[in-house]
Amino acid sequence: MDRIRIRGGRPLQGSVPISGAKNAALPLMAAALLADGPLVLSNAPDLADIATMAQLLRHHGLSVEHDKAARTLTMSGAATELEAPYDIVRKMRASVLVLGPLLARFGRARVSLPGGCAIGTRPVDLHIKGLEQLGAEIEITAGYIEARGKLRGARIIFPQVSVGATENLLMAACLAEGETELVNAAREPEIGDLAMCLMRMGARIEGIGTDRLRIEGGAPLLPATHPIVPDRIEAGTFACAAAITGGQLHLDGARLEHLGSVARVLRDAGVDVAETHTGLLVTRRNGLRGADVMTEPFPGFATDMQAQYMALMTVAEGASMITETIFENRFMHVPELMRMGARINFHGSSAIVRGVPKLSGAPVMATDLRASVSLILAGLAAEGETIVNRVYHLDRGYERVEDKLAAVGADIERLAG
């Protein structure tokens, strides 16, 4: 099993290319089920989760070509298999996004309940209730969601914000008869990216970027080409890398408006985040200071940035309170950061981080995707050598992170086996 070795204490300097967003690419790939295609996605990242979704789409009968040199994904053909099996779906929770497109287009679908990182329960009840409001009949039997029926437009009010449910119902509504309104819809940039792609395919959608989406369904969707939006979580992660090492990085392709309150919190902590013509320039000019955060749906502070920000706060002056409101088990990186000398007390959904002058390198173990990269950030700032074990999580969501960091001055390498 691969490991990452880091020798810390080197300020990062230079430019980092920000890859296409994993969390945008996965629903975009699922959207290929809505039409015979081809659907061509540019700026496609080379990630384990992308390979898993490609495997699932091929299982359904689509042709999927990933040209890694050209960074394009091309999907074409109509689904011939309407079951998404456990052996594939268990690897990645986003696999449930095939449910809405399959049901809307073919009138039935059988999809295993999803898996993914062990950071808390991720129920699909909002997906199911929304599809039922569109006219589907749904049963859960033997670990599978079995859905059937002809979909018709409806007004759906989400009791809480859900990115996955918004994506699934947005795609399904494009082929449902009549108008669908999604109220209290998620506003993440990846939702807007999906909606823009669907419109390129011929869908009629209003309210993009707001919490109220209106979809006029029923029209067939057509071939299209669409660029995947840059990964705001990768951008935020490299912003923390610049800050924790006292360096300066230009994040090529990153967009300030996609960071939401992450940019504001970093500025509160003493980090300069400035727009340029081609991305963002992130600089730490003086010392870091503690700043409190609470994770919230976009444009609030992203839960996917919580672990990275906590690593940053371990070397800040003063204390910071970090409150996690999205997932109940997302502090599993805390004991590993404490092995490196971090001072963290946590109870329930909140953690108090008291900054220390220096972290110390140590062997640590990754527990999930974002925890993996938080330990790498800590290693970049630590004295001595850090070995991050179980980095297969990392490959699900970060493209060649060790190569990108090495290119801007980090002493980092991947160790095989």
C-alpha positions as CSV (number, residue, x, y, z in Angstrom):
1,M,0.0,0.0,0.0
2,D,1.5,3.4,-1.1
3,R,2.7,5.9,1.4
4,I,3.7,9.6,1.1
5,R,6.9,10.8,2.7
6,I,7.4,14.5,3.5
7,R,10.3,16.4,5.0
8,G,8.8,19.7,6.1
9,G,10.0,23.3,6.7
10,R,10.3,24.5,3.1
11,P,8.1,27.5,2.0
12,L,6.3,26.8,-1.3
13,Q,6.8,29.1,-4.2
14,G,5.5,29.0,-7.8
15,S,2.4,28.1,-9.8
16,V,0.0,25.1,-9.3
17,P,-2.4,24.1,-12.1
18,I,-5.9,23.5,-10.6
19,S,-7.5,20.4,-12.1
20,G,-11.1,19.9,-13.1
21,A,-13.4,19.3,-10.1
22,K,-14.1,15.7,-9.1
23,N,-17.3,16.8,-7.5
24,A,-18.4,18.4,-10.8
25,A,-17.1,15.6,-13.1
26,L,-19.0,12.8,-11.4
27,P,-22.6,14.1,-11.9
28,L,-21.6,15.4,-15.4
29,M,-20.6,11.8,-16.3
30,A,-23.9,10.5,-14.9
31,A,-25.7,13.0,-17.1
32,A,-24.5,11.1,-20.2
33,L,-27.2,8.5,-19.4
34,L,-29.8,11.1,-20.4
35,A,-28.9,11.1,-24.1
36,D,-27.2,8.9,-26.6
37,G,-24.4,11.4,-26.8
38,P,-21.7,11.8,-27.3
39,L,-21.1,14.0,-24.3
40,V,-17.5,15.3,-24.3
41,L,-16.1,16.7,-21.0
42,S,-12.9,18.8,-21.2
43,N,-10.6,19.6,-18.3
44,A,-11.2,16.0,-17.0
45,P,-9.1,15.0,-14.0
46,D,-7.3,11.7,-13.7
47,L,-8.7,10.3,-10.4
48,A,-9.7,7.0,-8.9
49,D,-13.3,8.2,-8.5
50,I,-13.4,9.1,-12.2
51,A,-12.3,5.6,-13.1
52,T,-14.9,4.1,-10.9
53,M,-17.7,6.2,-12.5
54,A,-16.4,5.2,-15.9
55,Q,-16.5,1.6,-14.9
56,L,-20.1,2.0,-13.8
57,L,-21.2,3.7,-17.0
58,R,-19.5,1.0,-19.0
59,H,-21.4,-1.6,-17.0
60,H,-24.6,0.3,-18.0
61,G,-23.6,-0.1,-21.6
62,L,-22.1,3.3,-22.5
63,S,-18.8,3.7,-24.3
64,V,-16.4,5.8,-22.2
65,E,-13.1,7.1,-23.5
66,H,-10.7,9.0,-21.2
67,D,-7.9,10.7,-23.1
68,K,-5.6,11.6,-20.3
69,A,-3.2,13.5,-22.5
70,A,-6.0,15.7,-23.9
71,R,-7.8,15.7,-20.5
72,T,-11.1,14.8,-22.1
73,L,-13.9,12.3,-21.3
74,T,-16.1,11.1,-24.1
75,M,-19.3,9.1,-23.3
76,S,-21.7,7.8,-25.9
77,G,-24.4,5.2,-26.4
78,A,-27.7,4.3,-24.7
79,A,-27.8,2.3,-21.5
80,T,-28.6,-1.4,-21.9
81,E,-28.2,-2.4,-18.3
82,L,-30.4,-0.7,-15.7
83,E,-28.9,-2.1,-12.5
84,A,-26.0,-0.5,-10.7
85,P,-24.4,-3.3,-8.8
86,Y,-23.1,-3.3,-5.2
87,D,-19.5,-4.2,-6.2
88,I,-19.1,-0.9,-8.1
89,V,-21.4,1.4,-6.1
90,R,-19.9,0.5,-2.8
91,K,-16.6,2.1,-3.8
92,M,-18.1,5.6,-4.2
93,R,-21.2,7.3,-2.9
94,A,-21.6,9.4,-6.1
95,S,-22.6,6.3,-7.9
96,V,-26.2,6.9,-6.7
97,L,-26.3,9.7,-9.2
98,V,-27.2,7.3,-12.0
99,L,-30.5,6.6,-10.3
100,G,-32.3,9.8,-11.5
101,P,-31.1,9.6,-15.1
102,L,-31.8,5.9,-15.6
103,L,-35.3,6.2,-14.1
104,A,-36.2,9.3,-16.1
105,R,-35.0,7.9,-19.4
106,F,-36.0,4.2,-19.1
107,G,-38.8,4.2,-16.6
108,R,-37.0,1.9,-14.1
109,A,-33.7,1.5,-12.3
110,R,-32.1,-0.7,-9.7
111,V,-29.2,0.9,-7.8
112,S,-27.3,-0.4,-4.9
113,L,-27.2,1.8,-1.8
114,P,-23.9,3.8,-2.0
115,G,-20.6,3.6,-0.2
116,G,-17.6,6.0,0.0
117,C,-15.6,7.5,2.8
118,A,-16.3,6.5,6.4
119,I,-17.0,10.1,7.6
120,G,-20.6,9.6,8.6
121,T,-24.0,8.4,7.3
122,R,-25.0,9.9,4.0
123,P,-28.7,8.9,3.6
124,V,-30.4,8.9,0.2
125,D,-33.8,9.6,1.6
126,L,-34.0,13.0,0.0
127,H,-33.2,11.5,-3.4
128,I,-35.9,8.9,-2.9
129,K,-38.6,11.3,-1.6
130,G,-38.0,13.7,-4.4
131,L,-38.2,11.0,-7.1
132,E,-41.5,9.8,-5.5
133,Q,-42.8,13.3,-5.8
134,L,-42.0,13.1,-9.5
135,G,-44.2,10.0,-9.7
136,A,-41.8,7.2,-9.1
137,E,-42.6,4.0,-7.1
138,I,-39.6,3.1,-5.0
139,E,-38.8,0.1,-2.8
140,I,-35.6,-0.7,-0.9
141,T,-35.0,-4.4,-0.9
142,A,-31.8,-6.4,-0.2
143,G,-29.6,-3.3,-0.2
144,Y,-30.9,-1.9,-3.5
145,I,-33.1,1.0,-4.5
146,E,-35.7,-0.3,-7.0
147,A,-37.5,2.5,-8.8
148,R,-40.1,2.5,-11.6
149,G,-42.6,4.8,-13.2
150,K,-43.1,7.7,-15.6
151,L,-41.9,10.9,-14.2
152,R,-43.9,14.1,-14.2
153,G,-42.9,17.6,-13.0
154,A,-43.6,18.7,-9.5
155,R,-42.7,21.3,-6.9
156,I,-40.2,19.8,-4.5
157,I,-39.1,21.5,-1.3
158,F,-36.0,20.1,0.2
159,P,-36.3,20.0,4.0
160,Q,-32.5,20.5,4.1
161,V,-29.9,21.4,1.6
162,S,-28.5,18.3,-0.2
163,V,-26.0,18.5,-3.1
164,G,-26.5,14.9,-4.2
165,A,-30.3,15.1,-4.1
166,T,-30.3,18.4,-6.0
167,E,-28.1,16.8,-8.7
168,N,-30.2,13.6,-9.0
169,L,-33.5,15.4,-9.2
170,L,-32.2,18.1,-11.6
171,M,-31.1,15.5,-14.0
172,A,-34.3,13.5,-13.7
173,A,-36.5,16.6,-14.1
174,C,-34.9,17.3,-17.5
175,L,-36.8,14.3,-19.0
176,A,-39.9,14.5,-16.7
177,E,-43.1,15.7,-18.4
178,G,-43.9,19.3,-17.5
179,E,-42.3,21.8,-15.1
180,T,-40.3,20.9,-12.0
181,E,-39.4,23.4,-9.3
182,L,-36.6,22.6,-6.8
183,V,-36.9,24.8,-3.7
184,N,-34.0,25.0,-1.1
185,A,-31.8,23.5,-3.8
186,A,-28.0,23.4,-3.2
187,R,-26.1,26.3,-4.7
188,E,-22.6,24.8,-4.9
189,P,-20.6,25.7,-8.0
190,E,-20.8,22.1,-9.1
191,I,-24.6,22.3,-9.3
192,G,-24.3,25.3,-11.6
193,D,-21.8,23.5,-13.7
194,L,-24.1,20.5,-14.1
195,A,-27.0,22.8,-15.0
196,M,-24.9,24.6,-17.6
197,C,-23.9,21.3,-19.2
198,L,-27.6,20.1,-19.2
199,M,-28.5,23.3,-21.0
200,R,-25.8,22.7,-23.6
201,M,-27.5,19.3,-24.1
202,G,-30.9,21.1,-24.7
203,A,-32.4,21.3,-21.2
204,R,-34.4,24.3,-20.2
205,I,-33.4,25.5,-16.7
206,E,-33.8,28.8,-14.8
207,G,-32.5,30.0,-11.5
208,I,-28.9,28.7,-11.9
209,G,-26.8,29.8,-8.9
210,T,-29.9,30.3,-6.7
211,D,-31.7,28.0,-4.3
212,R,-34.7,27.8,-6.6
213,L,-34.3,25.9,-9.8
214,R,-37.0,25.6,-12.5
215,I,-36.8,22.9,-15.1
216,E,-39.1,22.6,-18.1
217,G,-38.8,18.9,-18.9
218,G,-39.8,16.5,-21.6
219,A,-37.5,17.6,-24.5
220,P,-34.9,15.0,-25.7
221,L,-31.3,15.8,-24.8
222,L,-28.6,16.0,-27.4
223,P,-24.8,15.7,-27.9
224,A,-22.7,18.4,-26.3
225,T,-19.2,19.5,-25.2
226,H,-18.7,21.0,-21.8
227,P,-15.6,22.2,-19.8
228,I,-15.5,20.9,-16.2
229,V,-15.2,23.7,-13.7
230,P,-11.9,24.0,-11.8
231,D,-11.8,22.2,-8.4
232,R,-12.5,24.7,-5.6
233,I,-11.5,22.2,-2.9
234,E,-8.1,21.6,-4.6
235,A,-7.7,25.3,-4.8
236,G,-8.5,25.8,-1.2
237,T,-6.1,22.9,-0.2
238,F,-3.2,24.5,-2.1
239,A,-4.1,27.9,-0.6
240,C,-3.6,26.2,2.9
241,A,-0.4,24.7,1.6
242,A,1.0,28.2,0.8
243,A,-0.2,29.5,4.1
244,I,1.1,26.7,6.4
245,T,4.6,26.9,4.8
246,G,4.8,30.7,4.8
247,G,5.1,30.7,1.0
248,Q,3.4,32.1,-2.1
249,L,1.5,30.1,-4.7
250,H,-0.4,31.1,-7.8
251,L,-3.4,28.8,-8.3
252,D,-3.8,28.6,-12.1
253,G,-7.5,28.5,-13.1
254,A,-8.9,28.9,-9.6
255,R,-11.9,31.2,-9.2
256,L,-12.4,33.4,-6.1
257,E,-16.2,33.2,-6.3
258,H,-16.1,29.4,-6.0
259,L,-14.3,29.5,-2.7
260,G,-17.3,31.0,-0.9
261,S,-16.4,31.9,2.7
262,V,-13.2,29.9,2.6
263,A,-11.4,33.0,1.1
264,R,-12.8,35.3,3.8
265,V,-11.8,32.9,6.6
266,L,-8.2,32.6,5.2
267,R,-8.0,36.4,5.1
268,D,-9.2,36.5,8.7
269,A,-6.4,34.1,9.6
270,G,-3.8,36.4,8.0
271,V,-3.5,34.9,4.5
272,D,-3.7,37.2,1.4
273,V,-5.9,35.8,-1.4
274,A,-5.9,38.0,-4.5
275,E,-7.5,37.5,-7.9
276,T,-5.3,37.6,-11.0
277,H,-6.1,37.4,-14.7
278,T,-5.6,33.6,-14.7
279,G,-6.3,32.5,-11.1
280,L,-5.6,33.3,-7.5
281,L,-2.4,34.5,-5.8
282,V,-2.1,33.2,-2.2
283,T,0.5,34.6,0.2
284,R,1.3,34.5,3.8
285,R,3.2,37.6,4.7
286,N,3.2,37.5,8.5
287,G,2.1,35.1,11.2
288,L,-1.1,33.1,11.2
289,R,-3.8,33.9,13.7
290,G,-6.7,31.7,14.9
291,A,-10.1,32.2,13.3
292,D,-13.3,30.3,14.0
293,V,-15.2,28.4,11.4
294,M,-18.5,26.5,11.1
295,T,-19.1,24.2,8.1
296,E,-22.2,25.1,6.1
297,P,-23.6,24.5,2.6
298,F,-22.2,26.9,-0.1
299,P,-21.5,29.8,0.0
300,G,-20.6,28.8,3.6
301,F,-17.4,27.2,4.7
302,A,-17.1,23.8,2.8
303,T,-17.0,20.7,4.9
304,D,-14.5,19.4,2.4
305,M,-12.1,22.1,3.6
306,Q,-12.5,21.5,7.3
307,A,-9.6,19.1,7.8
308,Q,-7.2,21.2,5.7
309,Y,-8.1,24.3,7.7
310,M,-7.6,22.5,11.0
311,A,-4.1,21.5,9.9
312,L,-3.4,25.2,9.2
313,M,-4.8,26.3,12.6
314,T,-2.4,23.9,14.4
315,V,0.4,26.4,13.8
316,A,-1.6,29.6,14.2
317,E,-1.3,32.1,17.1
318,G,-4.1,31.7,19.6
319,A,-7.1,29.4,19.5
320,S,-9.7,28.6,16.9
321,M,-13.0,26.8,17.2
322,I,-14.0,24.5,14.3
323,T,-17.6,23.3,14.2
324,E,-18.6,20.5,11.8
325,T,-22.4,20.6,10.9
326,I,-22.5,18.4,7.8
327,F,-21.0,15.0,8.8
328,E,-20.9,13.5,12.2
329,N,-17.6,11.6,11.9
330,R,-15.4,14.2,10.3
331,F,-12.8,14.6,13.0
332,M,-11.0,11.3,12.5
333,H,-7.8,13.3,11.5
334,V,-7.6,14.9,14.9
335,P,-5.7,12.0,16.7
336,E,-3.3,11.8,13.8
337,L,-2.6,15.6,14.0
338,M,-2.1,15.3,17.7
339,R,0.6,12.6,17.0
340,M,2.5,15.4,15.3
341,G,2.2,17.7,18.3
342,A,-1.0,19.6,17.6
343,R,-3.1,20.7,20.6
344,I,-6.7,19.9,19.9
345,N,-9.6,19.2,22.2
346,F,-12.8,18.1,20.6
347,H,-16.2,17.1,21.8
348,G,-19.1,16.2,19.6
349,S,-19.2,18.4,16.6
350,S,-16.7,21.1,17.8
351,A,-12.9,21.2,18.2
352,I,-10.8,23.8,19.9
353,V,-7.4,24.1,18.2
354,R,-4.6,25.9,20.1
355,G,-1.7,26.7,17.9
356,V,1.8,25.5,18.6
357,P,5.1,27.0,17.4
358,K,6.1,23.8,15.5
359,L,4.7,20.4,14.5
360,S,7.0,17.3,14.6
361,G,7.1,14.8,11.8
362,A,5.6,11.4,12.6
363,P,4.1,8.3,11.0
364,V,0.4,8.9,10.6
365,M,-2.6,7.1,9.0
366,A,-5.2,8.6,6.6
367,T,-8.8,7.8,7.3
368,D,-10.6,9.5,4.4
369,L,-9.9,11.7,1.4
370,R,-9.7,15.1,3.1
371,A,-8.0,13.8,6.2
372,S,-5.3,12.4,3.9
373,V,-4.4,15.8,2.5
374,S,-4.6,17.5,5.9
375,L,-1.9,15.2,7.1
376,I,0.2,16.1,4.1
377,L,-0.3,19.8,4.9
378,A,0.8,19.2,8.5
379,G,3.9,17.3,7.2
380,L,4.8,20.3,5.0
381,A,5.0,22.5,8.1
382,A,6.5,19.9,10.5
383,E,10.2,19.5,11.6
384,G,11.6,16.2,10.4
385,E,10.0,13.4,8.4
386,T,6.3,12.6,8.1
387,I,5.0,9.3,6.6
388,V,1.3,9.3,5.6
389,N,0.0,5.8,5.3
390,R,-3.1,4.5,3.5
391,V,-3.0,7.3,0.8
392,Y,-5.3,5.4,-1.5
393,H,-7.9,7.7,-0.2
394,L,-5.9,10.6,-1.6
395,D,-6.0,9.3,-5.2
396,R,-9.8,9.4,-5.2
397,G,-9.9,13.2,-5.2
398,Y,-6.4,14.7,-5.8
399,E,-4.6,14.5,-9.1
400,R,-0.8,13.9,-8.6
401,V,-0.7,15.9,-5.5
402,E,2.8,14.9,-4.6
403,D,4.1,15.9,-8.0
404,K,2.3,19.3,-7.9
405,L,3.8,20.0,-4.4
406,A,7.3,18.9,-5.4
407,A,7.1,21.2,-8.4
408,V,6.7,24.2,-6.1
409,G,9.5,23.3,-3.6
410,A,8.1,20.6,-1.3
411,D,10.4,17.7,-0.3
412,I,7.8,15.0,-0.9
413,E,7.6,11.6,-2.6
414,R,5.4,8.6,-3.0
415,L,6.7,5.4,-1.6
416,A,5.3,2.2,-3.2
417,G,4.2,-0.8,-1.2
